[in-house]
Amino acid sequence: MLDYLSRFWSWSYWMASYGVVFSKSVERAMIVAIVVFVVVGIVLRLERLLKNKLPEIRVLNKKLSTWFLTLAVLWAVNLFFSQTATPILGNRFWYLLWGIVGLVWLGFIVNYGLVKLPHTKNARKSREEYLKYLPKSK
């Protein structure tokens, strides 16, 4: 077990010219994760089309659906190249890179949802309150 963890932190483990071909159970788990990401992305995309939601929530749904669908495509491409043992395109480095990119991107989405979304909601409400007392132009 300790030998495996030491390989995990070595440079040659991530930068081998040929990637690893996963076992059937790992391959199935990754396919299930890809399918779940696609389904969640499509559900969020379709839910975004509903007009009765707040515009801020529709923007958040769009960001999340794009994140889910993009990561599903990237994982599927990585899985294909890994399972076909394609040099350079199938190595482990791509999983690490897309994992880091996905986490950073998710950080921006969480920042939008927790920091910017309440401010835009309050700004929209105050603007609606302000416009309520103005006469409507023809």
C-alpha positions as CSV (number, residue, x, y, z in Angstrom):
1,M,0.0,0.0,0.0
2,L,2.8,2.4,0.9
3,D,4.6,1.5,-2.3
4,Y,1.5,2.5,-4.3
5,L,1.3,5.9,-2.6
6,S,5.0,6.6,-3.3
7,R,4.4,5.9,-7.0
8,F,1.4,8.3,-6.9
9,W,3.7,11.2,-5.9
10,S,6.4,10.5,-8.4
11,W,6.9,12.4,-11.6
12,S,7.3,9.3,-13.8
13,Y,4.0,7.9,-12.7
14,W,2.1,10.9,-14.2
15,M,4.3,11.5,-17.2
16,A,4.7,7.9,-18.6
17,S,4.5,7.9,-22.4
18,Y,1.8,5.2,-22.3
19,G,-1.1,5.5,-20.0
20,V,-2.7,2.9,-17.9
21,V,-5.4,0.6,-19.3
22,F,-8.0,0.4,-16.5
23,S,-9.6,-2.8,-15.3
24,K,-13.2,-3.5,-16.2
25,S,-14.6,-2.5,-12.9
26,V,-12.8,0.9,-13.0
27,E,-13.9,1.3,-16.6
28,R,-17.5,0.7,-15.7
29,A,-17.4,3.1,-12.8
30,M,-16.0,5.8,-15.0
31,I,-18.6,5.1,-17.6
32,V,-21.3,5.4,-15.0
33,A,-19.8,8.7,-13.7
34,I,-19.8,10.0,-17.3
35,V,-23.4,9.0,-17.9
36,V,-24.4,10.6,-14.5
37,F,-22.6,13.8,-15.4
38,V,-24.3,13.9,-18.9
39,V,-27.8,13.3,-17.4
40,V,-27.3,16.0,-14.7
41,G,-26.0,18.4,-17.3
42,I,-29.0,17.8,-19.5
43,V,-31.5,18.1,-16.7
44,L,-29.9,21.4,-15.6
45,R,-29.9,22.6,-19.2
46,L,-33.6,21.7,-19.6
47,E,-34.5,23.2,-16.2
48,R,-32.8,26.4,-17.2
49,L,-35.3,26.8,-20.1
50,L,-38.2,27.1,-17.7
51,K,-39.2,30.8,-17.7
52,N,-40.7,30.9,-14.2
53,K,-37.4,30.9,-12.4
54,L,-35.4,33.9,-11.4
55,P,-32.9,35.0,-14.0
56,E,-30.0,34.6,-11.5
57,I,-30.9,31.0,-10.9
58,R,-31.1,30.4,-14.7
59,V,-27.6,31.7,-15.0
60,L,-26.4,29.4,-12.2
61,N,-28.1,26.5,-13.9
62,K,-26.4,27.3,-17.2
63,K,-23.0,27.5,-15.5
64,L,-23.5,24.2,-13.7
65,S,-24.8,22.4,-16.8
66,T,-21.9,23.6,-18.9
67,W,-19.5,22.3,-16.2
68,F,-21.1,18.9,-16.0
69,L,-21.3,18.4,-19.8
70,T,-17.8,19.6,-20.4
71,L,-16.3,17.4,-17.8
72,A,-18.3,14.4,-19.1
73,V,-16.9,14.9,-22.6
74,L,-13.3,15.4,-21.3
75,W,-13.5,12.2,-19.2
76,A,-15.0,10.2,-22.1
77,V,-12.2,11.3,-24.4
78,N,-9.6,10.5,-21.7
79,L,-11.1,7.1,-21.1
80,F,-11.1,6.4,-24.8
81,F,-7.5,7.3,-25.2
82,S,-6.5,5.4,-22.0
83,Q,-8.3,2.2,-23.0
84,T,-6.8,2.2,-26.5
85,A,-3.3,2.8,-25.0
86,T,-2.7,5.8,-27.2
87,P,0.8,7.3,-26.5
88,I,0.8,10.7,-24.8
89,L,-3.0,11.3,-25.1
90,G,-3.7,8.3,-22.9
91,N,-1.4,9.0,-19.9
92,R,-2.5,9.8,-16.4
93,F,-1.4,13.4,-16.6
94,W,-4.6,14.3,-18.4
95,Y,-6.8,13.0,-15.6
96,L,-4.8,15.1,-13.2
97,L,-5.0,18.2,-15.4
98,W,-8.8,17.9,-16.1
99,G,-9.4,17.2,-12.4
100,I,-7.5,20.4,-11.4
101,V,-9.2,22.5,-14.1
102,G,-12.6,21.1,-13.1
103,L,-12.1,22.0,-9.4
104,V,-10.9,25.5,-10.3
105,W,-13.9,26.0,-12.6
106,L,-16.2,24.7,-9.8
107,G,-14.6,27.1,-7.4
108,F,-15.6,30.0,-9.8
109,I,-19.2,28.6,-10.0
110,V,-19.4,28.3,-6.2
111,N,-18.0,31.9,-5.9
112,Y,-20.8,33.1,-8.2
113,G,-23.4,31.2,-6.3
114,L,-22.4,32.2,-2.8
115,V,-21.0,35.7,-3.4
116,K,-22.3,37.3,-6.6
117,L,-25.7,35.8,-6.7
118,P,-27.1,37.4,-3.5
119,H,-25.7,40.8,-4.7
120,T,-27.4,40.6,-8.1
121,K,-30.7,39.4,-6.4
122,N,-30.6,42.4,-4.1
123,A,-29.8,44.8,-6.9
124,R,-32.6,43.4,-9.1
125,K,-35.1,43.7,-6.2
126,S,-34.1,47.3,-5.4
127,R,-34.3,48.2,-9.1
128,E,-37.8,46.7,-9.2
129,E,-38.8,48.7,-6.1
130,Y,-37.4,51.9,-7.7
131,L,-39.2,51.3,-11.0
132,K,-42.5,50.5,-9.3
133,Y,-43.0,54.2,-8.4
134,L,-42.0,55.6,-11.8
135,P,-44.7,56.2,-14.4
136,K,-44.6,53.8,-17.3
137,S,-43.6,55.3,-20.7
138,K,-45.7,54.7,-23.8
